[in-house]
Amino acid sequence: MRNAPDVEQEHRMSRHRQAGQANAARGGIGRAQR
């Protein structure tokens, strides 16, 4: 159970990276259209 914090950090980082890439792609498309 002590490893739980590390796992949570890994999940948060992975989700954050995926969300960042998605937001960057959407932002790029939105900026291009505008």
mmCIF entry with sequence, helices, sheets and N, C-alpha, C, O atoms, coordinates in Angstrom:
data_MODEL
# 
_entry.id   MODEL 
# 
_entity.id                         1 
_entity.type                       polymer 
_entity.pdbx_number_of_molecules   1 
# 
_entity_poly.entity_id                      1 
_entity_poly.type                           'polypeptide(L)' 
_entity_poly.nstd_linkage                   no 
_entity_poly.nstd_monomer                   no 
_entity_poly.pdbx_seq_one_letter_code       MRNAPDVEQEHRMSRHRQAGQANAARGGIGRAQR 
_entity_poly.pdbx_seq_one_letter_code_can   MRNAPDVEQEHRMSRHRQAGQANAARGGIGRAQR 
_entity_poly.pdbx_strand_id                 A 
# 
loop_
_entity_poly_seq.entity_id 
_entity_poly_seq.num 
_entity_poly_seq.mon_id 
_entity_poly_seq.hetero 
1 1  MET n 
1 2  ARG n 
1 3  ASN n 
1 4  ALA n 
1 5  PRO n 
1 6  ASP n 
1 7  VAL n 
1 8  GLU n 
1 9  GLN n 
1 10 GLU n 
1 11 HIS n 
1 12 ARG n 
1 13 MET n 
1 14 SER n 
1 15 ARG n 
1 16 HIS n 
1 17 ARG n 
1 18 GLN n 
1 19 ALA n 
1 20 GLY n 
1 21 GLN n 
1 22 ALA n 
1 23 ASN n 
1 24 ALA n 
1 25 ALA n 
1 26 ARG n 
1 27 GLY n 
1 28 GLY n 
1 29 ILE n 
1 30 GLY n 
1 31 ARG n 
1 32 ALA n 
1 33 GLN n 
1 34 ARG n 
# 
_struct_asym.id          A 
_struct_asym.entity_id   1 
# 
_struct_conf.conf_type_id            HELX_P 
_struct_conf.id                      HELX_P1 
_struct_conf.pdbx_PDB_helix_id       AA1 
_struct_conf.beg_label_comp_id       ALA 
_struct_conf.beg_label_asym_id       A 
_struct_conf.beg_label_seq_id        4 
_struct_conf.pdbx_beg_PDB_ins_code   ? 
_struct_conf.end_label_comp_id       GLN 
_struct_conf.end_label_asym_id       A 
_struct_conf.end_label_seq_id        33 
_struct_conf.pdbx_end_PDB_ins_code   ? 
_struct_conf.beg_auth_comp_id        ALA 
_struct_conf.beg_auth_asym_id        A 
_struct_conf.beg_auth_seq_id         4 
_struct_conf.end_auth_comp_id        GLN 
_struct_conf.end_auth_asym_id        A 
_struct_conf.end_auth_seq_id         33 
_struct_conf.pdbx_PDB_helix_class    1 
_struct_conf.details                 ? 
_struct_conf.pdbx_PDB_helix_length   30 
# 
_struct_conf_type.id          HELX_P 
_struct_conf_type.criteria    ? 
_struct_conf_type.reference   ? 
# 
loop_
_atom_site.group_PDB 
_atom_site.id 
_atom_site.type_symbol 
_atom_site.label_atom_id 
_atom_site.label_alt_id 
_atom_site.label_comp_id 
_atom_site.label_asym_id 
_atom_site.label_entity_id 
_atom_site.label_seq_id 
_atom_site.pdbx_PDB_ins_code 
_atom_site.Cartn_x 
_atom_site.Cartn_y 
_atom_site.Cartn_z 
_atom_site.occupancy 
_atom_site.B_iso_or_equiv 
_atom_site.pdbx_formal_charge 
_atom_site.auth_seq_id 
_atom_site.auth_comp_id 
_atom_site.auth_asym_id 
_atom_site.auth_atom_id 
_atom_site.pdbx_PDB_model_num 
ATOM 1   N N  . MET A 1 1  ? 0.850  -1.210 0.000   1.00 0.00 ? 1  MET A N  1 
ATOM 2   C CA . MET A 1 1  ? 0.000  0.000  0.000   1.00 0.00 ? 1  MET A CA 1 
ATOM 3   C C  . MET A 1 1  ? 0.878  1.249  0.000   1.00 0.00 ? 1  MET A C  1 
ATOM 4   O O  . MET A 1 1  ? 0.433  2.326  -0.398  1.00 0.00 ? 1  MET A O  1 
ATOM 5   N N  . ARG A 1 2  ? 2.129  1.103  0.449   1.00 0.00 ? 2  ARG A N  1 
ATOM 6   C CA . ARG A 1 2  ? 3.031  2.263  0.467   1.00 0.00 ? 2  ARG A CA 1 
ATOM 7   C C  . ARG A 1 2  ? 3.326  2.725  -0.956  1.00 0.00 ? 2  ARG A C  1 
ATOM 8   O O  . ARG A 1 2  ? 3.651  3.892  -1.180  1.00 0.00 ? 2  ARG A O  1 
ATOM 9   N N  . ASN A 1 3  ? 3.213  1.817  -1.910  1.00 0.00 ? 3  ASN A N  1 
ATOM 10  C CA . ASN A 1 3  ? 3.500  2.179  -3.304  1.00 0.00 ? 3  ASN A CA 1 
ATOM 11  C C  . ASN A 1 3  ? 2.334  2.931  -3.939  1.00 0.00 ? 3  ASN A C  1 
ATOM 12  O O  . ASN A 1 3  ? 2.472  3.473  -5.035  1.00 0.00 ? 3  ASN A O  1 
ATOM 13  N N  . ALA A 1 4  ? 1.204  2.968  -3.268  1.00 0.00 ? 4  ALA A N  1 
ATOM 14  C CA . ALA A 1 4  ? 0.014  3.625  -3.836  1.00 0.00 ? 4  ALA A CA 1 
ATOM 15  C C  . ALA A 1 4  ? 0.319  5.062  -4.276  1.00 0.00 ? 4  ALA A C  1 
ATOM 16  O O  . ALA A 1 4  ? -0.030 5.426  -5.398  1.00 0.00 ? 4  ALA A O  1 
ATOM 17  N N  . PRO A 1 5  ? 0.952  5.888  -3.445  1.00 0.00 ? 5  PRO A N  1 
ATOM 18  C CA . PRO A 1 5  ? 1.246  7.274  -3.846  1.00 0.00 ? 5  PRO A CA 1 
ATOM 19  C C  . PRO A 1 5  ? 2.027  7.323  -5.153  1.00 0.00 ? 5  PRO A C  1 
ATOM 20  O O  . PRO A 1 5  ? 1.719  8.141  -6.019  1.00 0.00 ? 5  PRO A O  1 
ATOM 21  N N  . ASP A 1 6  ? 3.023  6.473  -5.313  1.00 0.00 ? 6  ASP A N  1 
ATOM 22  C CA . ASP A 1 6  ? 3.816  6.459  -6.548  1.00 0.00 ? 6  ASP A CA 1 
ATOM 23  C C  . ASP A 1 6  ? 2.917  6.126  -7.733  1.00 0.00 ? 6  ASP A C  1 
ATOM 24  O O  . ASP A 1 6  ? 2.999  6.765  -8.782  1.00 0.00 ? 6  ASP A O  1 
ATOM 25  N N  . VAL A 1 7  ? 2.061  5.123  -7.560  1.00 0.00 ? 7  VAL A N  1 
ATOM 26  C CA . VAL A 1 7  ? 1.160  4.728  -8.650  1.00 0.00 ? 7  VAL A CA 1 
ATOM 27  C C  . VAL A 1 7  ? 0.250  5.897  -9.002  1.00 0.00 ? 7  VAL A C  1 
ATOM 28  O O  . VAL A 1 7  ? 0.023  6.188  -10.176 1.00 0.00 ? 7  VAL A O  1 
ATOM 29  N N  . GLU A 1 8  ? -0.267 6.562  -7.975  1.00 0.00 ? 8  GLU A N  1 
ATOM 30  C CA . GLU A 1 8  ? -1.155 7.708  -8.227  1.00 0.00 ? 8  GLU A CA 1 
ATOM 31  C C  . GLU A 1 8  ? -0.403 8.781  -8.996  1.00 0.00 ? 8  GLU A C  1 
ATOM 32  O O  . GLU A 1 8  ? -0.946 9.363  -9.935  1.00 0.00 ? 8  GLU A O  1 
ATOM 33  N N  . GLN A 1 9  ? 0.830  9.048  -8.617  1.00 0.00 ? 9  GLN A N  1 
ATOM 34  C CA . GLN A 1 9  ? 1.631  10.061 -9.318  1.00 0.00 ? 9  GLN A CA 1 
ATOM 35  C C  . GLN A 1 9  ? 1.812  9.650  -10.771 1.00 0.00 ? 9  GLN A C  1 
ATOM 36  O O  . GLN A 1 9  ? 1.678  10.478 -11.672 1.00 0.00 ? 9  GLN A O  1 
ATOM 37  N N  . GLU A 1 10 ? 2.116  8.377  -11.005 1.00 0.00 ? 10 GLU A N  1 
ATOM 38  C CA . GLU A 1 10 ? 2.312  7.906  -12.385 1.00 0.00 ? 10 GLU A CA 1 
ATOM 39  C C  . GLU A 1 10 ? 1.023  8.094  -13.180 1.00 0.00 ? 10 GLU A C  1 
ATOM 40  O O  . GLU A 1 10 ? 1.059  8.580  -14.311 1.00 0.00 ? 10 GLU A O  1 
ATOM 41  N N  . HIS A 1 11 ? -0.107 7.716  -12.602 1.00 0.00 ? 11 HIS A N  1 
ATOM 42  C CA . HIS A 1 11 ? -1.388 7.864  -13.310 1.00 0.00 ? 11 HIS A CA 1 
ATOM 43  C C  . HIS A 1 11 ? -1.663 9.333  -13.593 1.00 0.00 ? 11 HIS A C  1 
ATOM 44  O O  . HIS A 1 11 ? -2.082 9.693  -14.693 1.00 0.00 ? 11 HIS A O  1 
ATOM 45  N N  . ARG A 1 12 ? -1.424 10.180 -12.594 1.00 0.00 ? 12 ARG A N  1 
ATOM 46  C CA . ARG A 1 12 ? -1.672 11.613 -12.791 1.00 0.00 ? 12 ARG A CA 1 
ATOM 47  C C  . ARG A 1 12 ? -0.781 12.146 -13.902 1.00 0.00 ? 12 ARG A C  1 
ATOM 48  O O  . ARG A 1 12 ? -1.245 12.905 -14.753 1.00 0.00 ? 12 ARG A O  1 
ATOM 49  N N  . MET A 1 13 ? 0.487  11.762 -13.908 1.00 0.00 ? 13 MET A N  1 
ATOM 50  C CA . MET A 1 13 ? 1.417  12.244 -14.938 1.00 0.00 ? 13 MET A CA 1 
ATOM 51  C C  . MET A 1 13 ? 0.968  11.763 -16.306 1.00 0.00 ? 13 MET A C  1 
ATOM 52  O O  . MET A 1 13 ? 0.938  12.542 -17.259 1.00 0.00 ? 13 MET A O  1 
ATOM 53  N N  . SER A 1 14 ? 0.615  10.478 -16.414 1.00 0.00 ? 14 SER A N  1 
ATOM 54  C CA . SER A 1 14 ? 0.194  9.931  -17.712 1.00 0.00 ? 14 SER A CA 1 
ATOM 55  C C  . SER A 1 14 ? -1.069 10.645 -18.190 1.00 0.00 ? 14 SER A C  1 
ATOM 56  O O  . SER A 1 14 ? -1.166 11.034 -19.354 1.00 0.00 ? 14 SER A O  1 
ATOM 57  N N  . ARG A 1 15 ? -2.026 10.813 -17.296 1.00 0.00 ? 15 ARG A N  1 
ATOM 58  C CA . ARG A 1 15 ? -3.276 11.497 -17.681 1.00 0.00 ? 15 ARG A CA 1 
ATOM 59  C C  . ARG A 1 15 ? -2.980 12.946 -18.032 1.00 0.00 ? 15 ARG A C  1 
ATOM 60  O O  . ARG A 1 15 ? -3.533 13.482 -18.992 1.00 0.00 ? 15 ARG A O  1 
ATOM 61  N N  . HIS A 1 16 ? -2.111 13.577 -17.257 1.00 0.00 ? 16 HIS A N  1 
ATOM 62  C CA . HIS A 1 16 ? -1.786 14.986 -17.511 1.00 0.00 ? 16 HIS A CA 1 
ATOM 63  C C  . HIS A 1 16 ? -1.113 15.114 -18.873 1.00 0.00 ? 16 HIS A C  1 
ATOM 64  O O  . HIS A 1 16 ? -1.418 16.033 -19.634 1.00 0.00 ? 16 HIS A O  1 
ATOM 65  N N  . ARG A 1 17 ? -0.201 14.198 -19.184 1.00 0.00 ? 17 ARG A N  1 
ATOM 66  C CA . ARG A 1 17 ? 0.492  14.259 -20.483 1.00 0.00 ? 17 ARG A CA 1 
ATOM 67  C C  . ARG A 1 17 ? -0.514 14.073 -21.615 1.00 0.00 ? 17 ARG A C  1 
ATOM 68  O O  . ARG A 1 17 ? -0.499 14.819 -22.594 1.00 0.00 ? 17 ARG A O  1 
ATOM 69  N N  . GLN A 1 18 ? -1.391 13.070 -21.479 1.00 0.00 ? 18 GLN A N  1 
ATOM 70  C CA . GLN A 1 18 ? -2.387 12.822 -22.529 1.00 0.00 ? 18 GLN A CA 1 
ATOM 71  C C  . GLN A 1 18 ? -3.287 14.040 -22.683 1.00 0.00 ? 18 GLN A C  1 
ATOM 72  O O  . GLN A 1 18 ? -3.558 14.472 -23.804 1.00 0.00 ? 18 GLN A O  1 
ATOM 73  N N  . ALA A 1 19 ? -3.752 14.596 -21.572 1.00 0.00 ? 19 ALA A N  1 
ATOM 74  C CA . ALA A 1 19 ? -4.639 15.766 -21.632 1.00 0.00 ? 19 ALA A CA 1 
ATOM 75  C C  . ALA A 1 19 ? -3.890 16.929 -22.262 1.00 0.00 ? 19 ALA A C  1 
ATOM 76  O O  . ALA A 1 19 ? -4.455 17.662 -23.074 1.00 0.00 ? 19 ALA A O  1 
ATOM 77  N N  . GLY A 1 20 ? -2.619 17.107 -21.895 1.00 0.00 ? 20 GLY A N  1 
ATOM 78  C CA . GLY A 1 20 ? -1.833 18.205 -22.465 1.00 0.00 ? 20 GLY A CA 1 
ATOM 79  C C  . GLY A 1 20 ? -1.714 18.059 -23.968 1.00 0.00 ? 20 GLY A C  1 
ATOM 80  O O  . GLY A 1 20 ? -1.881 19.035 -24.701 1.00 0.00 ? 20 GLY A O  1 
ATOM 81  N N  . GLN A 1 21 ? -1.429 16.855 -24.438 1.00 0.00 ? 21 GLN A N  1 
ATOM 82  C CA . GLN A 1 21 ? -1.310 16.635 -25.884 1.00 0.00 ? 21 GLN A CA 1 
ATOM 83  C C  . GLN A 1 21 ? -2.645 16.921 -26.563 1.00 0.00 ? 21 GLN A C  1 
ATOM 84  O O  . GLN A 1 21 ? -2.678 17.573 -27.606 1.00 0.00 ? 21 GLN A O  1 
ATOM 85  N N  . ALA A 1 22 ? -3.743 16.443 -25.985 1.00 0.00 ? 22 ALA A N  1 
ATOM 86  C CA . ALA A 1 22 ? -5.069 16.654 -26.584 1.00 0.00 ? 22 ALA A CA 1 
ATOM 87  C C  . ALA A 1 22 ? -5.384 18.146 -26.618 1.00 0.00 ? 22 ALA A C  1 
ATOM 88  O O  . ALA A 1 22 ? -5.854 18.664 -27.631 1.00 0.00 ? 22 ALA A O  1 
ATOM 89  N N  . ASN A 1 23 ? -5.124 18.834 -25.504 1.00 0.00 ? 23 ASN A N  1 
ATOM 90  C CA . ASN A 1 23 ? -5.415 20.273 -25.446 1.00 0.00 ? 23 ASN A CA 1 
ATOM 91  C C  . ASN A 1 23 ? -4.540 21.012 -26.455 1.00 0.00 ? 23 ASN A C  1 
ATOM 92  O O  . ASN A 1 23 ? -5.018 21.926 -27.126 1.00 0.00 ? 23 ASN A O  1 
ATOM 93  N N  . ALA A 1 24 ? -3.284 20.637 -26.572 1.00 0.00 ? 24 ALA A N  1 
ATOM 94  C CA . ALA A 1 24 ? -2.378 21.296 -27.519 1.00 0.00 ? 24 ALA A CA 1 
ATOM 95  C C  . ALA A 1 24 ? -2.893 21.095 -28.939 1.00 0.00 ? 24 ALA A C  1 
ATOM 96  O O  . ALA A 1 24 ? -2.894 22.029 -29.741 1.00 0.00 ? 24 ALA A O  1 
ATOM 97  N N  . ALA A 1 25 ? -3.331 19.874 -29.250 1.00 0.00 ? 25 ALA A N  1 
ATOM 98  C CA . ALA A 1 25 ? -3.841 19.598 -30.601 1.00 0.00 ? 25 ALA A CA 1 
ATOM 99  C C  . ALA A 1 25 ? -5.089 20.436 -30.853 1.00 0.00 ? 25 ALA A C  1 
ATOM 100 O O  . ALA A 1 25 ? -5.211 21.077 -31.897 1.00 0.00 ? 25 ALA A O  1 
ATOM 101 N N  . ARG A 1 26 ? -6.010 20.430 -29.902 1.00 0.00 ? 26 ARG A N  1 
ATOM 102 C CA . ARG A 1 26 ? -7.247 21.209 -30.069 1.00 0.00 ? 26 ARG A CA 1 
ATOM 103 C C  . ARG A 1 26 ? -6.913 22.696 -30.159 1.00 0.00 ? 26 ARG A C  1 
ATOM 104 O O  . ARG A 1 26 ? -7.447 23.407 -31.010 1.00 0.00 ? 26 ARG A O  1 
ATOM 105 N N  . GLY A 1 27 ? -6.026 23.164 -29.276 1.00 0.00 ? 27 GLY A N  1 
ATOM 106 C CA . GLY A 1 27 ? -5.659 24.573 -29.290 1.00 0.00 ? 27 GLY A CA 1 
ATOM 107 C C  . GLY A 1 27 ? -5.032 24.943 -30.629 1.00 0.00 ? 27 GLY A C  1 
ATOM 108 O O  . GLY A 1 27 ? -5.337 25.994 -31.192 1.00 0.00 ? 27 GLY A O  1 
ATOM 109 N N  . GLY A 1 28 ? -4.147 24.071 -31.143 1.00 0.00 ? 28 GLY A N  1 
ATOM 110 C CA . GLY A 1 28 ? -3.510 24.357 -32.431 1.00 0.00 ? 28 GLY A CA 1 
ATOM 111 C C  . GLY A 1 28 ? -4.554 24.459 -33.530 1.00 0.00 ? 28 GLY A C  1 
ATOM 112 O O  . GLY A 1 28 ? -4.505 25.370 -34.356 1.00 0.00 ? 28 GLY A O  1 
ATOM 113 N N  . ILE A 1 29 ? -5.507 23.516 -33.542 1.00 0.00 ? 29 ILE A N  1 
ATOM 114 C CA . ILE A 1 29 ? -6.549 23.535 -34.585 1.00 0.00 ? 29 ILE A CA 1 
ATOM 115 C C  . ILE A 1 29 ? -7.390 24.804 -34.428 1.00 0.00 ? 29 ILE A C  1 
ATOM 116 O O  . ILE A 1 29 ? -7.671 25.497 -35.405 1.00 0.00 ? 29 ILE A O  1 
ATOM 117 N N  . GLY A 1 30 ? -7.792 25.101 -33.174 1.00 0.00 ? 30 GLY A N  1 
ATOM 118 C CA . GLY A 1 30 ? -8.618 26.288 -32.929 1.00 0.00 ? 30 GLY A CA 1 
ATOM 119 C C  . GLY A 1 30 ? -7.890 27.546 -33.381 1.00 0.00 ? 30 GLY A C  1 
ATOM 120 O O  . GLY A 1 30 ? -8.491 28.411 -34.017 1.00 0.00 ? 30 GLY A O  1 
ATOM 121 N N  . ARG A 1 31 ? -6.601 27.658 -33.062 1.00 0.00 ? 31 ARG A N  1 
ATOM 122 C CA . ARG A 1 31 ? -5.840 28.842 -33.451 1.00 0.00 ? 31 ARG A CA 1 
ATOM 123 C C  . ARG A 1 31 ? -5.716 28.912 -34.965 1.00 0.00 ? 31 ARG A C  1 
ATOM 124 O O  . ARG A 1 31 ? -5.805 29.988 -35.556 1.00 0.00 ? 31 ARG A O  1 
ATOM 125 N N  . ALA A 1 32 ? -5.510 27.759 -35.587 1.00 0.00 ? 32 ALA A N  1 
ATOM 126 C CA . ALA A 1 32 ? -5.348 27.739 -37.048 1.00 0.00 ? 32 ALA A CA 1 
ATOM 127 C C  . ALA A 1 32 ? -6.639 28.221 -37.710 1.00 0.00 ? 32 ALA A C  1 
ATOM 128 O O  . ALA A 1 32 ? -6.603 29.015 -38.650 1.00 0.00 ? 32 ALA A O  1 
ATOM 129 N N  . GLN A 1 33 ? -7.785 27.732 -37.211 1.00 0.00 ? 33 GLN A N  1 
ATOM 130 C CA . GLN A 1 33 ? -9.069 28.137 -37.799 1.00 0.00 ? 33 GLN A CA 1 
ATOM 131 C C  . GLN A 1 33 ? -9.284 29.637 -37.603 1.00 0.00 ? 33 GLN A C  1 
ATOM 132 O O  . GLN A 1 33 ? -9.729 30.336 -38.513 1.00 0.00 ? 33 GLN A O  1 
ATOM 133 N N  . ARG A 1 34 ? -8.961 30.118 -36.405 1.00 0.00 ? 34 ARG A N  1 
ATOM 134 C CA . ARG A 1 34 ? -9.156 31.549 -36.127 1.00 0.00 ? 34 ARG A CA 1 
ATOM 135 C C  . ARG A 1 34 ? -8.114 32.342 -36.904 1.00 0.00 ? 34 ARG A C  1 
ATOM 136 O O  . ARG A 1 34 ? -8.086 33.570 -36.823 1.00 0.00 ? 34 ARG A O  1 
# 
